[in-house]
Amino acid sequence: MNWIILIIAGLFEIGWAIGLKYTEGFTRLWPTVGTVLSMIISLGLLGVAMKSLPVGTAYAVWVGVGAVGTAILGIILLGEPASMMRLASLALIVAGIIGLKLASV
């Protein structure tokens, strides 16, 4: 169950990372409110997941999910480049996340 909570925390991290772009420097009210709520939920769920998961593993997975998801949404929503090197690097992060999950069993 804590792995599911951790993945959900990572999804909220994606939400606040992308949300930062839409706040326009925290000058837009509703994107700012959504971004701050996503931050709070993300960190709260990370803390819950860390009750039973190793801190290093939990933090690395949380950051990895957030980084990969944010990069993919940056490509899809914001027109950021999707070069082969960038996609291969994201695949390496995913491999690392899987490796950390397998190593903690």
C-alpha positions as CSV (number, residue, x, y, z in Angstrom):
1,M,0.0,0.0,0.0
2,N,2.8,2.4,0.8
3,W,4.2,2.0,-2.7
4,I,0.9,3.1,-4.2
5,I,0.8,6.1,-1.8
6,L,4.4,6.9,-2.9
7,I,3.4,6.8,-6.6
8,I,0.4,9.0,-6.0
9,A,2.7,11.4,-4.1
10,G,4.9,11.4,-7.3
11,L,1.9,12.2,-9.4
12,F,1.0,15.2,-7.2
13,E,4.7,16.3,-7.6
14,I,4.1,16.3,-11.3
15,G,1.1,18.5,-10.7
16,W,2.9,21.1,-8.8
17,A,5.9,21.1,-11.0
18,I,3.8,21.7,-14.1
19,G,1.6,24.1,-12.1
20,L,4.5,26.3,-11.4
21,K,4.6,27.1,-15.1
22,Y,1.0,28.2,-15.1
23,T,1.2,30.4,-12.0
24,E,3.4,32.9,-14.0
25,G,5.5,33.6,-11.0
26,F,2.6,33.1,-8.5
27,T,0.7,36.0,-10.1
28,R,-2.3,34.0,-11.1
29,L,-4.6,33.0,-8.2
30,W,-6.1,29.7,-9.2
31,P,-3.0,28.1,-10.7
32,T,-1.2,29.2,-7.6
33,V,-3.8,27.7,-5.3
34,G,-3.7,24.4,-7.2
35,T,0.1,24.3,-7.2
36,V,0.3,24.9,-3.5
37,L,-2.3,22.3,-2.8
38,S,-0.4,19.8,-5.0
39,M,2.8,20.6,-3.0
40,I,1.1,20.0,0.3
41,I,-0.6,16.7,-0.8
42,S,2.6,15.5,-2.4
43,L,4.8,16.1,0.6
44,G,2.1,14.7,3.0
45,L,1.8,11.5,1.0
46,L,5.6,11.2,0.8
47,G,5.7,11.4,4.6
48,V,3.1,8.7,5.0
49,A,4.9,6.4,2.6
50,M,8.2,6.9,4.4
51,K,6.7,5.4,7.6
52,S,7.6,2.0,6.2
53,L,9.8,2.5,3.2
54,P,13.5,3.3,3.4
55,V,14.0,7.1,3.2
56,G,16.5,7.0,0.3
57,T,14.4,4.6,-1.8
58,A,11.2,6.5,-1.1
59,Y,12.7,9.9,-1.9
60,A,14.5,8.7,-5.1
61,V,11.3,7.1,-6.4
62,W,9.2,10.2,-5.5
63,V,11.7,12.4,-7.4
64,G,12.0,10.0,-10.3
65,V,8.3,9.7,-10.8
66,G,8.0,13.5,-10.6
67,A,11.0,14.1,-13.0
68,V,9.8,11.6,-15.6
69,G,6.2,12.7,-15.5
70,T,7.1,16.4,-15.6
71,A,9.4,15.9,-18.5
72,I,6.8,14.0,-20.5
73,L,4.1,16.6,-19.8
74,G,6.6,19.3,-20.8
75,I,7.0,17.6,-24.1
76,I,3.2,17.1,-24.6
77,L,1.8,20.3,-23.1
78,L,4.6,22.8,-23.5
79,G,6.2,21.8,-26.7
80,E,9.6,20.9,-25.2
81,P,12.0,18.9,-27.3
82,A,11.7,15.1,-27.4
83,S,15.2,14.2,-28.6
84,M,16.4,10.6,-28.5
85,M,19.0,11.5,-25.9
86,R,16.3,13.1,-23.7
87,L,14.0,10.1,-24.0
88,A,16.8,7.6,-23.4
89,S,17.7,9.5,-20.2
90,L,14.1,9.4,-19.0
91,A,14.1,5.6,-19.7
92,L,17.2,5.3,-17.5
93,I,15.4,7.1,-14.7
94,V,12.5,4.7,-15.1
95,A,14.9,1.8,-15.0
96,G,16.4,3.2,-11.8
97,I,12.9,3.5,-10.2
98,I,12.2,-0.1,-11.1
99,G,15.6,-1.2,-9.7
100,L,14.9,0.5,-6.4
101,K,11.5,-1.1,-6.1
102,L,13.0,-4.6,-6.9
103,A,15.9,-4.0,-4.5
104,S,13.6,-3.2,-1.6
105,V,11.6,-6.4,-1.8
